[in-house]
């Protein structure tokens, strides 16, 4: 089981889009480790969200890292724009990349950390031969495209498979999960091997506030790995 610290990476999808800069600051003040931008093109997934200019406009207001989760059909054409916007981590989908190794190498050459995401139906073996160049693997625990979906618990076996692959590399690679993460689901995801938890609705809907939600999810996830 991973000994890496649990990191909380909120999605801004449930945030107030009319004041995204302020929402990012609220998240930082709540103790998150990074902020994830769910970039959707309306083609790869049935939704349309953040362009690079929107992200860039929020970058100067906070110090935590930004990661761009590119749920798009043409990541190679867009990667440089999101790096220029201030995203330190760029996640592309294995399903969207014709030449995944080349795409990830390009992200590294642009100065960002390369990362790859897997949809629920995509096997862990799809990333076996790029483990030497990635800094993060994201296992989707919902089908991407919308916030507020139910956690798919059968993805925990895939998380465990990826965790085993990471251990074999001996490299410092984050294992992230995204989709339906909250206090009731974070423990199982962490126990399976995840160390970065993307949460959206569970954070913004907590009646006790963002800081309480961040602390609670981190606490229950850490407890599950003891």
BELMOKA-V262743 format. One record per residue. RES is the residue in one small letter. OMEGA is omega in whole degrees, 0 to 359 (none if undefined). D_CENTER is the distance of its C-alpha to the mean C-alpha in Angstrom with 2 decimals. Layout:
RES&OMEGA&D_CENTER + RES&OMEGA&D_CENTER
This chain:
x&183&19.98 + x&174&17.63 + x&180&19.18 + x&180&16.22 + x&175&15.61 + x&176&13.10 + x&179&10.54 + x&183&9.43 + x&184&6.62 + x&167&8.16 + x&179&7.80 + x&180&11.14 + x&180&12.24 + x&184&14.80 + x&175&16.05 + x&185&19.50 + x&181&19.19 + x&181&22.68 + x&186&21.70 + x&179&18.14 + x&178&19.27 + x&180&20.72 + x&177&17.73 + x&179&15.58 + x&177&18.51 + x&179&18.70 + x&179&15.17 + x&180&16.09 + x&180&19.40 + x&175&17.93 + x&179&16.56 + x&182&12.77 + x&177&11.51 + x&179&9.28 + x&179&8.47 + x&175&5.87 + x&179&8.26 + x&183&8.32 + x&183&11.10 + x&186&13.44 + x&181&16.87 + x&180&18.85 + x&177&19.62 + x&174&16.79 + x&185&15.81 + x&177&18.40 + x&182&17.22 + x&186&17.40 + x&198&15.44 + x&170&14.94 + x&183&16.99 + x&181&16.89 + x&177&19.87 + x&180&18.30 + x&180&15.48 + x&182&18.26 + x&180&20.37 + x&190&18.02 + x&185&17.35 + x&186&20.71 + x&182&20.52 + x&181&18.03 + x&182&17.59 + x&179&14.08 + x&172&11.79 + x&169&9.94 + x&177&7.06 + x&176&7.90 + x&187&6.33 + x&174&9.93 + x&188&11.22 + x&182&14.66 + x&184&17.74 + x&184&18.66 + x&183&15.84 + x&181&18.58 + x&188&20.38 + x&187&17.60 + x&185&15.67 + x&180&18.34 + x&181&18.26 + x&172&14.72 + x&178&15.59 + x&180&18.80 + x&177&17.17 + x&179&15.74 + x&181&12.18 + x&179&12.24 + x&177&9.26 + x&182&9.31 + x&175&7.49 + x&179&10.33 + x&177&11.32 + x&183&14.07 + x&185&16.04 + x&186&16.34 + x&177&17.55 + x&180&21.24 + x&187&21.21 + x&181&17.82 + x&180&19.34 + x&181&20.76 + x&180&17.66 + x&177&15.73 + x&179&18.96 + x&178&19.25 + x&179&15.94 + x&181&17.36 + x&177&20.69 + x&176&19.41 + x&179&18.39 + x&177&14.59 + x&180&12.51 + x&181&12.02 + x&182&9.15 + x&180&9.54 + x&179&8.26 + x&173&10.95 + x&183&12.30 + x&183&14.28 + x&182&17.50 + x&183&16.49 + x&179&17.84 + x&181&16.36 + x&180&19.28 + x&181&17.86 + x&184&16.06 + x&187&18.92 + x&171&20.58 + x&182&17.84 + x&180&16.92 + x&184&19.28 + x&181&17.38 + x&173&13.62 + x&183&12.00 + x&170&8.80 + x&179&8.63 + x&174&6.11 + x&179&8.62 + x&178&8.65 + x&165&10.93 + x&170&12.22 + x&189&13.42 + x&176&11.35 + x&182&13.33 + x&172&13.95 + x&174&12.91 + x&180&15.03 + x&180&15.28 + x&178&16.53 + x&178&14.68 + x&187&15.95 + x&180&17.33 + x&177&18.57 + x&181&15.17 + x&178&15.86 + x&177&18.30 + x&176&15.83 + x&180&13.59 + x&178&16.96 + x&179&17.88 + x&177&14.97 + x&178&15.68 + x&177&19.25 + x&179&18.56 + x&181&16.79 + x&181&19.80 + x&181&22.18 + x&186&20.92 + x&182&21.57 + x&181&18.82 + x&186&16.35 + x&175&13.06 + x&173&9.90 + x&187&9.10 + x&172&5.86 + x&185&6.57 + x&175&5.90 + x&177&9.31 + x&182&12.39 + x&178&11.38 + x&182&14.33 + x&183&17.26 + x&184&18.70 + x&182&15.86 + x&181&13.97 + x&182&17.04 + x&178&17.15 + x&179&13.55 + x&179&14.26 + x&179&17.69 + x&177&16.50 + x&181&14.76 + x&176&11.17 + x&173&10.92 + x&184&7.49 + x&176&7.34 + x&179&5.52 + x&179&8.94 + x&184&10.79 + x&182&14.29 + x&179&15.08 + x&188&14.81 + x&182&16.72 + x&181&19.26 + x&182&20.27 + x&180&23.96 + x&174&24.05 + x&184&21.54 + x&183&18.11 + x&178&19.27 + x&182&20.57 + x&179&17.48 + x&181&15.30 + x&182&18.19 + x&181&18.79 + x&179&15.40 + x&183&15.39 + x&183&19.03 + x&178&18.98 + x&179&16.19 + x&180&18.24 + x&183&21.39 + x&182&20.28 + x&181&20.12 + x&none&23.56
